[in-house]
Amino acid sequence: MKRILLFTMLFCLSVNSFAQNVRILYAPTRIGLFGGAGIATSNNYDLGISGGLDFDKWVFHRTTLGASVFLQGYNQYYDNEANGVTHGLGDAGVTLRHSSKYVFVAPQLKYLLWHRLNLMSWININAGVGMRMSGFDSLRKWDHSFDSSSAGRFDSTIDASKNINSMLFRLGVGFTQDLYMGRGNFWFTFKEEFGFITSSLTKTAELGNNNPSRTPYSPQRLSPGYISFSIGITYINPGKPHRY
């Protein structure tokens, strides 16, 4: 009898311990609308406006799979002049003003870092292709140096918008936080992301060294990374509970 009682007591204790270590995690489906802005890591001129839609569905342990459709703006000002002078005041140099907008379609993967009653935090990665919606390139080249002959001096500004690439490939890595709004299935969403592109925004920056339009001050490439911040509202269907 004593052995039975001891076994029963140990069994109850083990079940109680197991129950305390098991937590409930819901398998959400997320549909969100977001908007924000970003700055380039190099040659930044102005904020790049962004905004779009997110869709994610739970696929396995802590992980969702989905896609993001969003608009990303790029605003760049490349300025390279003799003796480190800027703003077009140098004796010789090149300035390139670039502004463009792309619509990206990017499959994405999210992993849930942790979940509290009113807050979820995710790490996410996405990769996709962007199509140009609009763009403008303005390129100025000049050489007014004193040791140049009058025939060798020049100053020209051209519209190089035709050189803007029509398609880009972009990779993004970042974090997402969902904060419960207090009613229904709606949550505030905050996103921080670093995105970079694998090719130059414009062919103006990729002209070969033997091209007669190049100068020693011409850019080799215009492919900045972008640090962006967004806020939005997300509808989260909690789905079925899972133990972990």
TORFISE-641154 format. One record per residue (C-alpha): residue number from 1; residue in three letters; chain; x, y, z. Coordinates in Angstrom, 3 decimals. Layout:
BEGIN
  nr rest kette       xx       yy       zz
 NUM  ALA     A        X        Y        Z
...
//
This chain:
BEGIN
  nr rest kette       xx       yy       zz
   1  MET     A    0.000    0.000    0.000
   2  LYS     A    2.808    2.361    0.859
   3  ARG     A    4.452    1.681   -2.495
   4  ILE     A    1.217    2.463   -4.322
   5  LEU     A    0.807    5.725   -2.423
   6  LEU     A    4.448    6.653   -3.085
   7  PHE     A    4.075    5.869   -6.795
   8  THR     A    0.834    7.876   -6.993
   9  MET     A    2.460   10.852   -5.284
  10  LEU     A    5.515   10.776   -7.578
  11  PHE     A    3.286   10.457  -10.637
  12  CYS     A    1.221   13.484   -9.595
  13  LEU     A    4.356   15.502   -8.957
  14  SER     A    5.803   14.605  -12.366
  15  VAL     A    2.560   15.486  -14.166
  16  ASN     A    2.370   18.781  -12.328
  17  SER     A    6.013   19.553  -13.193
  18  PHE     A    5.410   18.700  -16.859
  19  ALA     A    2.327   20.915  -16.979
  20  GLN     A    4.310   23.816  -15.568
  21  ASN     A    7.005   23.440  -18.269
  22  VAL     A    4.553   23.212  -21.183
  23  ARG     A    3.536   26.526  -22.698
  24  ILE     A    0.822   27.228  -25.233
  25  LEU     A    1.741   28.868  -28.529
  26  TYR     A   -0.866   29.809  -31.112
  27  ALA     A   -0.329   29.326  -34.845
  28  PRO     A   -1.217   32.730  -36.275
  29  THR     A   -2.071   33.947  -39.737
  30  ARG     A   -1.001   37.591  -40.169
  31  ILE     A   -2.256   40.186  -42.660
  32  GLY     A   -0.733   43.642  -42.233
  33  LEU     A   -0.591   47.112  -43.744
  34  PHE     A    2.516   49.215  -43.070
  35  GLY     A    4.267   52.430  -44.076
  36  GLY     A    7.514   54.167  -43.208
  37  ALA     A   10.781   55.572  -44.482
  38  GLY     A   14.467   54.761  -44.681
  39  ILE     A   17.890   56.288  -45.195
  40  ALA     A   20.760   55.050  -47.338
  41  THR     A   24.026   53.909  -45.795
  42  SER     A   25.951   55.919  -48.420
  43  ASN     A   25.283   58.967  -50.631
  44  ASN     A   22.010   59.613  -48.833
  45  TYR     A   20.043   62.641  -50.043
  46  ASP     A   16.564   62.332  -48.565
  47  LEU     A   14.248   59.820  -46.907
  48  GLY     A   13.175   56.887  -49.055
  49  ILE     A    9.443   56.396  -48.515
  50  SER     A    8.170   52.814  -48.269
  51  GLY     A    4.881   51.045  -47.626
  52  GLY     A    2.983   47.900  -48.480
  53  LEU     A    1.225   44.709  -47.439
  54  ASP     A    2.376   41.626  -45.501
  55  PHE     A    0.877   38.151  -45.423
  56  ASP     A    2.244   35.314  -43.257
  57  LYS     A    0.910   31.871  -42.392
  58  TRP     A    2.156   29.473  -39.729
  59  VAL     A    3.951   26.477  -41.272
  60  PHE     A    5.851   24.768  -38.437
  61  HIS     A    7.431   25.364  -35.026
  62  ARG     A    7.601   29.141  -34.435
  63  THR     A    7.947   29.789  -38.169
  64  THR     A    5.676   31.517  -40.678
  65  LEU     A    5.977   31.696  -44.435
  66  GLY     A    4.455   34.437  -46.558
  67  ALA     A    5.124   37.358  -48.855
  68  SER     A    5.442   41.119  -48.809
  69  VAL     A    4.391   43.517  -51.574
  70  PHE     A    5.767   47.007  -51.020
  71  LEU     A    6.916   50.260  -52.581
  72  GLN     A   10.489   51.404  -51.873
  73  GLY     A   11.847   54.830  -52.746
  74  TYR     A   15.547   55.631  -53.283
  75  ASN     A   17.018   59.137  -53.040
  76  GLN     A   20.739   59.437  -53.728
  77  TYR     A   23.286   62.206  -54.270
  78  TYR     A   26.772   61.155  -55.367
  79  ASP     A   29.305   63.995  -55.099
  80  ASN     A   33.007   63.470  -55.924
  81  GLU     A   35.166   66.552  -56.561
  82  ALA     A   38.812   67.516  -56.716
  83  ASN     A   40.549   67.992  -53.352
  84  GLY     A   37.493   66.801  -51.439
  85  VAL     A   35.406   69.904  -52.212
  86  THR     A   31.630   69.405  -52.309
  87  HIS     A   28.423   71.039  -53.575
  88  GLY     A   29.808   71.697  -57.053
  89  LEU     A   32.476   74.151  -55.847
  90  GLY     A   35.526   72.120  -56.864
  91  ASP     A   37.656   72.825  -59.941
  92  ALA     A   36.660   69.417  -61.323
  93  GLY     A   34.252   66.658  -60.388
  94  VAL     A   31.078   64.671  -60.922
  95  THR     A   27.701   64.874  -59.192
  96  LEU     A   24.884   62.398  -59.742
  97  ARG     A   21.363   63.021  -58.440
  98  HIS     A   19.174   59.919  -58.412
  99  SER     A   15.535   59.434  -57.405
 100  SER     A   13.512   56.286  -58.112
 101  LYS     A   10.641   54.126  -56.851
 102  TYR     A   10.319   50.347  -57.157
 103  VAL     A    7.529   47.910  -56.325
 104  PHE     A    8.916   44.696  -54.816
 105  VAL     A    7.318   41.279  -54.472
 106  ALA     A    9.288   39.361  -51.859
 107  PRO     A    8.640   35.931  -50.313
 108  GLN     A    9.494   36.089  -46.625
 109  LEU     A   10.191   33.887  -43.638
 110  LYS     A    9.536   34.885  -40.012
 111  TYR     A   10.696   33.177  -36.830
 112  LEU     A    9.019   33.925  -33.503
 113  LEU     A   11.683   34.918  -30.965
 114  TRP     A    9.313   35.189  -28.036
 115  HIS     A    5.641   35.660  -27.202
 116  ARG     A    4.019   37.313  -24.220
 117  LEU     A    0.343   37.996  -23.618
 118  ASN     A    0.275   41.312  -25.504
 119  LEU     A    3.549   41.307  -27.431
 120  MET     A    5.221   39.151  -30.077
 121  SER     A    8.716   39.625  -31.465
 122  TRP     A    9.926   38.122  -34.757
 123  ILE     A   13.088   37.980  -36.818
 124  ASN     A   12.436   37.985  -40.558
 125  ILE     A   14.193   37.608  -43.892
 126  ASN     A   12.838   38.318  -47.365
 127  ALA     A   14.159   38.325  -50.901
 128  GLY     A   12.456   39.472  -54.066
 129  VAL     A   12.390   41.315  -57.357
 130  GLY     A   11.438   44.960  -57.810
 131  MET     A   10.050   46.679  -60.902
 132  ARG     A   10.726   50.387  -61.483
 133  MET     A    7.666   52.630  -61.234
 134  SER     A    9.391   55.985  -61.762
 135  GLY     A   12.860   57.505  -61.742
 136  PHE     A   15.108   60.444  -62.523
 137  ASP     A   18.878   60.691  -63.034
 138  SER     A   20.765   63.956  -63.418
 139  LEU     A   24.512   63.789  -64.113
 140  ARG     A   26.880   66.767  -64.053
 141  LYS     A   30.570   66.568  -65.078
 142  TRP     A   33.024   69.444  -65.194
 143  ASP     A   36.716   70.397  -65.267
 144  HIS     A   37.636   74.047  -64.746
 145  SER     A   41.159   73.398  -63.506
 146  PHE     A   43.737   76.124  -64.186
 147  ASP     A   46.227   73.781  -65.829
 148  SER     A   43.683   72.689  -68.443
 149  SER     A   43.713   74.320  -71.817
 150  SER     A   40.608   76.212  -72.817
 151  ALA     A   39.829   73.405  -75.261
 152  GLY     A   40.101   70.821  -72.504
 153  ARG     A   37.734   72.527  -70.092
 154  PHE     A   34.136   71.371  -70.000
 155  ASP     A   30.939   71.556  -67.968
 156  SER     A   27.858   69.537  -68.862
 157  THR     A   24.646   68.426  -67.198
 158  ILE     A   22.582   65.677  -68.775
 159  ASP     A   19.347   63.855  -68.018
 160  ALA     A   20.447   60.228  -67.648
 161  SER     A   17.064   58.844  -66.587
 162  LYS     A   17.129   56.312  -69.413
 163  ASN     A   20.013   54.565  -67.622
 164  ILE     A   17.970   53.678  -64.498
 165  ASN     A   17.647   49.916  -64.180
 166  SER     A   14.113   48.629  -64.738
 167  MET     A   14.542   45.653  -62.368
 168  LEU     A   16.340   45.077  -59.065
 169  PHE     A   16.926   42.114  -56.772
 170  ARG     A   16.710   42.968  -53.072
 171  LEU     A   17.452   41.060  -49.851
 172  GLY     A   16.070   42.254  -46.521
 173  VAL     A   16.784   41.218  -42.922
 174  GLY     A   15.142   42.679  -39.855
 175  PHE     A   12.847   42.481  -36.836
 176  THR     A    9.090   42.829  -36.316
 177  GLN     A    7.163   43.518  -33.121
 178  ASP     A    3.393   43.078  -32.725
 179  LEU     A    1.720   44.952  -29.848
 180  TYR     A   -1.894   44.090  -29.012
 181  MET     A   -4.301   47.004  -29.466
 182  GLY     A   -6.613   45.851  -26.686
 183  ARG     A   -9.580   44.585  -28.639
 184  GLY     A  -10.370   42.135  -31.427
 185  ASN     A   -7.544   40.586  -33.440
 186  PHE     A   -5.792   43.834  -34.368
 187  TRP     A   -2.211   44.612  -33.367
 188  PHE     A    0.136   47.559  -33.826
 189  THR     A    3.193   46.480  -35.834
 190  PHE     A    6.692   47.960  -35.767
 191  LYS     A    9.323   46.917  -38.307
 192  GLU     A   13.066   47.607  -38.492
 193  GLU     A   14.876   46.306  -41.555
 194  PHE     A   18.127   46.501  -43.459
 195  GLY     A   17.758   45.959  -47.205
 196  PHE     A   20.425   45.861  -49.877
 197  ILE     A   20.368   45.404  -53.635
 198  THR     A   22.731   43.277  -55.687
 199  SER     A   23.086   45.638  -58.675
 200  SER     A   23.453   49.359  -59.260
 201  LEU     A   20.358   51.542  -59.314
 202  THR     A   21.534   53.107  -62.560
 203  LYS     A   23.794   52.168  -65.462
 204  THR     A   25.134   55.733  -65.336
 205  ALA     A   27.355   54.531  -62.493
 206  GLU     A   28.469   51.398  -64.337
 207  LEU     A   29.937   52.833  -67.532
 208  GLY     A   33.220   51.139  -68.391
 209  ASN     A   36.553   52.830  -67.745
 210  ASN     A   37.111   53.175  -71.497
 211  ASN     A   33.880   55.089  -71.984
 212  PRO     A   34.714   58.650  -73.137
 213  SER     A   32.058   60.094  -70.859
 214  ARG     A   33.850   58.903  -67.716
 215  THR     A   36.198   61.047  -65.685
 216  PRO     A   38.468   60.204  -62.706
 217  TYR     A   35.598   61.326  -60.462
 218  SER     A   32.852   59.135  -61.971
 219  PRO     A   31.125   56.567  -59.711
 220  GLN     A   31.713   52.856  -60.161
 221  ARG     A   28.439   51.728  -58.628
 222  LEU     A   25.333   53.106  -56.923
 223  SER     A   23.874   50.273  -54.816
 224  PRO     A   23.346   51.516  -51.251
 225  GLY     A   22.023   49.588  -48.296
 226  TYR     A   18.863   51.039  -46.754
 227  ILE     A   17.917   51.126  -43.072
 228  SER     A   14.153   51.492  -42.827
 229  PHE     A   11.567   51.853  -40.065
 230  SER     A    7.852   51.200  -40.508
 231  ILE     A    4.669   51.137  -38.453
 232  GLY     A    1.362   49.573  -39.300
 233  ILE     A   -1.703   47.614  -38.260
 234  THR     A   -1.864   43.825  -38.505
 235  TYR     A   -4.833   41.495  -38.269
 236  ILE     A   -3.743   38.285  -36.539
 237  ASN     A   -5.928   35.214  -36.552
 238  PRO     A   -4.565   33.212  -33.588
 239  GLY     A   -5.325   29.820  -35.145
 240  LYS     A   -5.006   26.561  -33.226
 241  PRO     A   -2.938   26.303  -30.025
 242  HIS     A    0.345   24.364  -30.123
 243  ARG     A    2.433   23.092  -27.219
 244  TYR     A    6.169   23.748  -27.048
//
